[in-house]
Amino acid sequence: MAYFEEQDYQDWLADNPQGSRRMYACTVAVLSGEVVDEVLQDLPDALRPDPETILGAMPDCGA
């Protein structure tokens, strides 16, 4: 699995030559967050985790 993650990073880096692993992590976090948000919207309120729980697992990407 780590090979595929590294390959995804290398592919992203080819399109973003000034990028860094931190920038890549933030890009992935934003995209993943959008997917998670869509999935969570379909859950009943009682089953939805607290937003702070999810945000606490996200990398610090600045403001």
Buried (B, 14 or more C-beta within 10 A) or exposed (E): EEEEEEEEBEEBBEEEEEBEEEBBBBBBBEEEBEEBEEEEEEEEEEEBEEEEEBEEEBEEEEE
